[in-house]
Amino acid sequence: MRPFPEVVHTVGQGAIDAYAALSGDCNPLHVDPDYAAAGPFGGVIAHGPIALQVVWEAVAGWLGGSGVPPGVCLDVAYRAPTRLGDTLTCRAEPPTVHAGDVVLSIAVVGQDGVEVLQALLVVPRGIVPPD
């Protein structure tokens, strides 16, 4: 099996604004720096799916395609907010096989080493990651 790629993204306000427009989630914690500065996080935070994007990109690359095939399952737990300007890195433990399915434990960490999210990826038998 090929190694799981490490994917790195830096979160900018442009990505946050684009996601807000796409999703309709214009919570001021995401799009209003003055409001967000006075809030519980002390500044703008990104929408959760923005942090998840590095995972999807890494999984698609690992599986050898431009997307993730049907049947692949991802269970996600958010651990910390993603802040404007954070550089996120997606990494995975070596894969294991359970009942014929390939299972990976994935983490996304910020530049400060804080884990932003954990995920468990299950690739069903029949969808084999390339060598």
CYANA upper distance limits for C-alpha pairs under 8 A (distance plus 0.5 A):
  1 MET  CA    129 PRO  CA      6.60
  1 MET  CA    130 PRO  CA      6.36
  1 MET  CA    131 ASP  CA      4.84
  2 ARG  CA     62 TRP  CA      7.57
  2 ARG  CA    129 PRO  CA      7.62
  2 ARG  CA    130 PRO  CA      6.68
  2 ARG  CA    131 ASP  CA      5.11
  3 PRO  CA     62 TRP  CA      7.76
  3 PRO  CA     94 PRO  CA      8.40
  4 PHE  CA     58 ALA  CA      7.66
  4 PHE  CA     59 VAL  CA      8.12
  4 PHE  CA     62 TRP  CA      5.98
  4 PHE  CA     91 ARG  CA      7.94
  4 PHE  CA     92 ALA  CA      7.00
  4 PHE  CA     94 PRO  CA      8.33
  5 PRO  CA     58 ALA  CA      6.25
  5 PRO  CA     61 GLY  CA      7.57
  5 PRO  CA     62 TRP  CA      6.78
  5 PRO  CA     91 ARG  CA      7.75
  6 GLU  CA     58 ALA  CA      7.22
  6 GLU  CA     89 THR  CA      7.22
  6 GLU  CA     90 CYS  CA      6.03
  6 GLU  CA     91 ARG  CA      5.83
  6 GLU  CA     92 ALA  CA      8.47
  7 VAL  CA     54 VAL  CA      6.46
  7 VAL  CA     55 VAL  CA      8.21
  7 VAL  CA     57 GLU  CA      7.76
  7 VAL  CA     58 ALA  CA      6.32
  7 VAL  CA     89 THR  CA      6.16
  7 VAL  CA     90 CYS  CA      5.76
  7 VAL  CA     91 ARG  CA      7.88
  8 VAL  CA     54 VAL  CA      7.24
  8 VAL  CA     87 THR  CA      7.29
  8 VAL  CA     88 LEU  CA      5.99
  8 VAL  CA     89 THR  CA      4.94
  8 VAL  CA     90 CYS  CA      6.99
  9 HIS  CA     54 VAL  CA      7.27
  9 HIS  CA     87 THR  CA      6.07
  9 HIS  CA     88 LEU  CA      5.82
  9 HIS  CA     89 THR  CA      7.24
 10 THR  CA     85 GLY  CA      6.57
 10 THR  CA     86 ASP  CA      6.10
 10 THR  CA     87 THR  CA      4.57
 10 THR  CA     88 LEU  CA      6.62
 11 VAL  CA     15 ALA  CA      7.27
 11 VAL  CA     16 ILE  CA      8.15
 11 VAL  CA     46 ALA  CA      8.15
 11 VAL  CA     50 ILE  CA      8.35
 11 VAL  CA     83 ARG  CA      8.03
 11 VAL  CA     84 LEU  CA      6.22
 11 VAL  CA     85 GLY  CA      5.60
 11 VAL  CA     86 ASP  CA      6.06
 11 VAL  CA     87 THR  CA      6.86
 11 VAL  CA     88 LEU  CA      8.20
 12 GLY  CA     16 ILE  CA      7.13
 12 GLY  CA     84 LEU  CA      6.35
 12 GLY  CA     85 GLY  CA      6.16
 13 GLN  CA     17 ASP  CA      6.48
 13 GLN  CA     31 VAL  CA      8.36
 13 GLN  CA     84 LEU  CA      7.04
 14 GLY  CA     18 ALA  CA      6.53
 15 ALA  CA     19 TYR  CA      6.61
 15 ALA  CA     50 ILE  CA      8.30
 16 ILE  CA     20 ALA  CA      6.64
 16 ILE  CA     30 HIS  CA      7.26
 16 ILE  CA     31 VAL  CA      7.69
 16 ILE  CA     46 ALA  CA      6.36
 16 ILE  CA     47 HIS  CA      7.44
 16 ILE  CA     50 ILE  CA      8.03
 17 ASP  CA     21 ALA  CA      6.71
 17 ASP  CA     30 HIS  CA      8.29
 17 ASP  CA     31 VAL  CA      6.89
 18 ALA  CA     22 LEU  CA      6.63
 19 TYR  CA     23 SER  CA      6.38
 19 TYR  CA     24 GLY  CA      8.46
 19 TYR  CA     25 ASP  CA      8.29
 19 TYR  CA     47 HIS  CA      8.13
 19 TYR  CA     50 ILE  CA      8.28
 20 ALA  CA     24 GLY  CA      5.88
 20 ALA  CA     25 ASP  CA      5.37
 20 ALA  CA     26 CYS  CA      5.69
 20 ALA  CA     30 HIS  CA      8.29
 20 ALA  CA     31 VAL  CA      8.19
 21 ALA  CA     25 ASP  CA      7.67
 21 ALA  CA     26 CYS  CA      7.78
 26 CYS  CA     30 HIS  CA      7.24
 26 CYS  CA     31 VAL  CA      6.87
 27 ASN  CA     31 VAL  CA      7.15
 28 PRO  CA     32 ASP  CA      5.25
 28 PRO  CA     33 PRO  CA      8.23
 28 PRO  CA     35 TYR  CA      6.76
 28 PRO  CA     36 ALA  CA      6.93
 29 LEU  CA     33 PRO  CA      7.95
 29 LEU  CA     35 TYR  CA      7.17
 29 LEU  CA     36 ALA  CA      5.09
 29 LEU  CA     39 GLY  CA      7.84
 29 LEU  CA     43 GLY  CA      7.90
 29 LEU  CA     44 VAL  CA      5.97
 29 LEU  CA     45 ILE  CA      6.71
 30 HIS  CA     36 ALA  CA      7.69
 30 HIS  CA     44 VAL  CA      5.73
 30 HIS  CA     45 ILE  CA      5.82
 30 HIS  CA     46 ALA  CA      6.26
 30 HIS  CA     47 HIS  CA      7.40
 31 VAL  CA     36 ALA  CA      8.46
 31 VAL  CA     44 VAL  CA      7.42
 32 ASP  CA     36 ALA  CA      6.47
 32 ASP  CA     44 VAL  CA      7.65
 33 PRO  CA     37 ALA  CA      6.42
 33 PRO  CA     43 GLY  CA      6.76
 33 PRO  CA     44 VAL  CA      6.20
 34 ASP  CA     38 ALA  CA      7.25
 34 ASP  CA     43 GLY  CA      8.33
 35 TYR  CA     39 GLY  CA      7.03
 35 TYR  CA     43 GLY  CA      8.50
 36 ALA  CA     40 PRO  CA      8.29
 36 ALA  CA     41 PHE  CA      7.62
 36 ALA  CA     42 GLY  CA      6.70
 36 ALA  CA     43 GLY  CA      5.10
 36 ALA  CA     44 VAL  CA      5.64
 36 ALA  CA     45 ILE  CA      8.36
 37 ALA  CA     41 PHE  CA      7.75
 37 ALA  CA     42 GLY  CA      4.89
 37 ALA  CA     43 GLY  CA      4.56
 37 ALA  CA     44 VAL  CA      7.36
 38 ALA  CA     42 GLY  CA      6.44
 38 ALA  CA     43 GLY  CA      7.79
 39 GLY  CA     43 GLY  CA      7.53
 41 PHE  CA     45 ILE  CA      7.92
 43 GLY  CA     83 ARG  CA      7.86
 43 GLY  CA     84 LEU  CA      8.24
 44 VAL  CA     83 ARG  CA      6.58
 44 VAL  CA     84 LEU  CA      6.29
 45 ILE  CA     81 PRO  CA      6.85
 45 ILE  CA     82 THR  CA      6.02
 45 ILE  CA     83 ARG  CA      4.88
 45 ILE  CA     84 LEU  CA      6.29
 46 ALA  CA     50 ILE  CA      6.94
 46 ALA  CA     51 ALA  CA      8.05
 46 ALA  CA     81 PRO  CA      7.81
 46 ALA  CA     82 THR  CA      5.92
 46 ALA  CA     83 ARG  CA      6.43
 46 ALA  CA     84 LEU  CA      7.03
 47 HIS  CA     51 ALA  CA      7.94
 47 HIS  CA     82 THR  CA      8.27
 48 GLY  CA     52 LEU  CA      7.04
 48 GLY  CA     78 TYR  CA      8.17
 48 GLY  CA     81 PRO  CA      8.35
 48 GLY  CA     82 THR  CA      8.10
 49 PRO  CA     53 GLN  CA      6.67
 50 ILE  CA     54 VAL  CA      8.35
 51 ALA  CA     55 VAL  CA      8.35
 51 ALA  CA     82 THR  CA      7.22
 51 ALA  CA     88 LEU  CA      7.75
 51 ALA  CA    108 VAL  CA      8.15
 51 ALA  CA    116 VAL  CA      8.08
 51 ALA  CA    117 LEU  CA      8.29
 52 LEU  CA     56 TRP  CA      7.14
 52 LEU  CA    117 LEU  CA      8.44
 53 GLN  CA     57 GLU  CA      6.67
 54 VAL  CA     58 ALA  CA      6.59
 54 VAL  CA     88 LEU  CA      8.04
 54 VAL  CA     89 THR  CA      7.75
 54 VAL  CA     90 CYS  CA      6.50
 54 VAL  CA    108 VAL  CA      8.32
 55 VAL  CA     59 VAL  CA      6.56
 55 VAL  CA     90 CYS  CA      6.54
 55 VAL  CA    106 ILE  CA      8.35
 55 VAL  CA    108 VAL  CA      8.08
 56 TRP  CA     60 ALA  CA      6.54
 56 TRP  CA     67 GLY  CA      8.37
 56 TRP  CA     68 VAL  CA      7.83
 57 GLU  CA     61 GLY  CA      6.67
 57 GLU  CA     67 GLY  CA      8.31
 58 ALA  CA     62 TRP  CA      6.53
 58 ALA  CA     90 CYS  CA      7.72
 59 VAL  CA     63 LEU  CA      6.62
 59 VAL  CA     68 VAL  CA      7.40
 60 ALA  CA     64 GLY  CA      6.72
 60 ALA  CA     65 GLY  CA      5.92
 60 ALA  CA     66 SER  CA      6.21
 60 ALA  CA     67 GLY  CA      5.46
 60 ALA  CA     68 VAL  CA      5.63
 61 GLY  CA     65 GLY  CA      6.40
 61 GLY  CA     66 SER  CA      7.35
 61 GLY  CA     67 GLY  CA      8.49
 62 TRP  CA    129 PRO  CA      7.27
 62 TRP  CA    130 PRO  CA      8.28
 63 LEU  CA     68 VAL  CA      7.97
 63 LEU  CA    128 VAL  CA      8.14
 63 LEU  CA    129 PRO  CA      5.40
 63 LEU  CA    130 PRO  CA      6.93
 64 GLY  CA    129 PRO  CA      7.79
 64 GLY  CA    130 PRO  CA      7.23
 68 VAL  CA     72 VAL  CA      7.53
 71 GLY  CA    123 VAL  CA      7.77
 71 GLY  CA    124 PRO  CA      7.14
 72 VAL  CA    121 LEU  CA      7.82
 72 VAL  CA    122 VAL  CA      6.39
 72 VAL  CA    123 VAL  CA      5.39
 72 VAL  CA    124 PRO  CA      6.87
 73 CYS  CA    121 LEU  CA      6.27
 73 CYS  CA    122 VAL  CA      5.63
 73 CYS  CA    123 VAL  CA      7.15
 74 LEU  CA    119 ALA  CA      7.00
 74 LEU  CA    120 LEU  CA      6.17
 74 LEU  CA    121 LEU  CA      5.09
 74 LEU  CA    122 VAL  CA      6.96
 75 ASP  CA    119 ALA  CA      5.90
 75 ASP  CA    120 LEU  CA      5.68
 75 ASP  CA    121 LEU  CA      7.10
 76 VAL  CA    117 LEU  CA      7.46
 76 VAL  CA    118 GLN  CA      6.37
 76 VAL  CA    119 ALA  CA      4.88
 76 VAL  CA    120 LEU  CA      7.17
 77 ALA  CA    117 LEU  CA      6.13
 77 ALA  CA    118 GLN  CA      5.82
 77 ALA  CA    119 ALA  CA      6.76
 78 TYR  CA    116 VAL  CA      6.56
 78 TYR  CA    117 LEU  CA      4.82
 78 TYR  CA    118 GLN  CA      7.01
 79 ARG  CA    115 GLU  CA      6.85
 79 ARG  CA    116 VAL  CA      5.47
 79 ARG  CA    117 LEU  CA      5.52
 79 ARG  CA    118 GLN  CA      7.72
 80 ALA  CA    114 VAL  CA      8.04
 80 ALA  CA    115 GLU  CA      7.17
 80 ALA  CA    116 VAL  CA      5.08
 80 ALA  CA    117 LEU  CA      7.40
 81 PRO  CA    116 VAL  CA      6.81
 82 THR  CA     86 ASP  CA      7.04
 82 THR  CA    110 GLY  CA      8.33
 82 THR  CA    116 VAL  CA      7.09
 86 ASP  CA    110 GLY  CA      6.58
 86 ASP  CA    111 GLN  CA      7.06
 87 THR  CA    110 GLY  CA      6.00
 87 THR  CA    111 GLN  CA      5.87
 88 LEU  CA    108 VAL  CA      6.79
 88 LEU  CA    109 VAL  CA      6.04
 88 LEU  CA    110 GLY  CA      5.09
 88 LEU  CA    111 GLN  CA      6.98
 89 THR  CA    108 VAL  CA      5.90
 89 THR  CA    109 VAL  CA      5.89
 89 THR  CA    110 GLY  CA      6.90
 89 THR  CA    111 GLN  CA      8.23
 90 CYS  CA    106 ILE  CA      7.59
 90 CYS  CA    107 ALA  CA      6.33
 90 CYS  CA    108 VAL  CA      4.93
 90 CYS  CA    109 VAL  CA      7.20
 91 ARG  CA    106 ILE  CA      6.27
 91 ARG  CA    107 ALA  CA      6.04
 91 ARG  CA    108 VAL  CA      6.94
 92 ALA  CA    104 LEU  CA      6.97
 92 ALA  CA    105 SER  CA      6.11
 92 ALA  CA    106 ILE  CA      4.75
 92 ALA  CA    107 ALA  CA      6.74
 93 GLU  CA    104 LEU  CA      6.81
 93 GLU  CA    105 SER  CA      6.04
 93 GLU  CA    106 ILE  CA      7.01
 94 PRO  CA    104 LEU  CA      7.26
 94 PRO  CA    105 SER  CA      8.42
 95 PRO  CA    102 VAL  CA      6.89
 95 PRO  CA    103 VAL  CA      6.06
 95 PRO  CA    104 LEU  CA      5.32
 95 PRO  CA    105 SER  CA      8.07
 96 THR  CA    102 VAL  CA      6.27
 96 THR  CA    103 VAL  CA      5.76
 96 THR  CA    104 LEU  CA      7.10
 97 VAL  CA    101 ASP  CA      5.99
 97 VAL  CA    102 VAL  CA      5.11
 97 VAL  CA    103 VAL  CA      6.47
 98 HIS  CA    102 VAL  CA      6.92
 98 HIS  CA    103 VAL  CA      7.38
100 GLY  CA    124 PRO  CA      7.76
100 GLY  CA    125 ARG  CA      5.77
101 ASP  CA    122 VAL  CA      7.01
101 ASP  CA    123 VAL  CA      6.14
101 ASP  CA    124 PRO  CA      5.07
101 ASP  CA    125 ARG  CA      5.18
102 VAL  CA    122 VAL  CA      6.27
102 VAL  CA    123 VAL  CA      5.51
102 VAL  CA    124 PRO  CA      6.97
102 VAL  CA    125 ARG  CA      7.56
102 VAL  CA    128 VAL  CA      8.50
103 VAL  CA    120 LEU  CA      7.62
103 VAL  CA    121 LEU  CA      6.11
103 VAL  CA    122 VAL  CA      5.16
103 VAL  CA    123 VAL  CA      6.87
104 LEU  CA    120 LEU  CA      6.30
104 LEU  CA    121 LEU  CA      5.59
104 LEU  CA    122 VAL  CA      7.17
105 SER  CA    118 GLN  CA      8.02
105 SER  CA    119 ALA  CA      6.54
105 SER  CA    120 LEU  CA      5.31
105 SER  CA    121 LEU  CA      6.97
106 ILE  CA    118 GLN  CA      6.27
106 ILE  CA    119 ALA  CA      5.46
106 ILE  CA    120 LEU  CA      6.54
106 ILE  CA    121 LEU  CA      7.82
107 ALA  CA    115 GLU  CA      7.33
107 ALA  CA    116 VAL  CA      8.17
107 ALA  CA    117 LEU  CA      6.37
107 ALA  CA    118 GLN  CA      5.07
107 ALA  CA    119 ALA  CA      6.75
108 VAL  CA    115 GLU  CA      6.35
108 VAL  CA    116 VAL  CA      6.08
108 VAL  CA    117 LEU  CA      5.81
108 VAL  CA    118 GLN  CA      6.99
109 VAL  CA    113 GLY  CA      6.12
109 VAL  CA    114 VAL  CA      5.91
109 VAL  CA    115 GLU  CA      4.74
109 VAL  CA    116 VAL  CA      5.88
109 VAL  CA    117 LEU  CA      7.72
110 GLY  CA    114 VAL  CA      5.92
110 GLY  CA    115 GLU  CA      6.93
110 GLY  CA    116 VAL  CA      7.17
123 VAL  CA    127 ILE  CA      6.92
123 VAL  CA    128 VAL  CA      8.14
